[in-house]
């Protein structure tokens, strides 16, 4: 087995793990400052944008697959 993918996967896992840790720590520290209402409002906005993006992607995928002639029936 080649060693390059193993090293890159380990590096990616460590880098993403550290980034997630510091992002969660930063957001937790920001929430302790008493800005809980703003934090909840921002979280709601992010969730709504994410839901709309997922819905738009699903509609686009359905439209594209129907235009390509794929059988979409169950």
N, C-alpha and C positions, 0 to 999 in steps of 0.2 A: 504494500500500500504506500502511496506517495505521502510524504510528511507535510507537504504544503497545505492541503485542505484542512488537515488536523490542526495545524498551527493557526490558520486563519479563522477557523470556527471557534477555537478556544479564545483567541484574541477578541473576536466579535462578541462572544458571550460575556467576557470580562468587561469589555467597554460598555456594552448595553446594560449590564448589571450595575456598574458604577453610575452610569447616567441615570438609570431609574432610581437608584438609592438617593442620589443628590437631588433629583427632581422632586421626589416624594418628601425628602427632608425640607427642602426649600418651601414647598407648598404648605407643609405642616407648620413651619415657622411663621409663614405669612398668615396662616389662619389663627394663630395664637395672638396676633396683634389686635384683635377685636373687630376685624373686618369680616365677620362671619356672614353677614347679609350680602355683602358684595361678592364673597366667595361662592355662596349658594347661587346667586344670580348668574355669575359667570359660568358656573358649572351647568346650570340649566340651559344657558345659551349654547354652550359647547355641545351638550347632549342633543339639543334640537337641531343644530347644524349637522351633526353626525347622522342623525336619523334622516334628515332630508337628503343628505349625500348618499346614504345607503338606498333610499327609495329611488332617487334619480338614477343611480347605477343599475338598480334592478329593472327599472322601466327601460333604460337604454339597452340593457342586455336582452330583454324580451323583444324589443323592437328590432334590434340587430339580428337576433336569431330567427325571427319571423321573416325578415327580409332576405335572409340567406336560404330560406326554405327548409329550416329544421322542423322536425315534427315535435310540437310542444304539447301534444295531448297526453294525458295520463292513461 
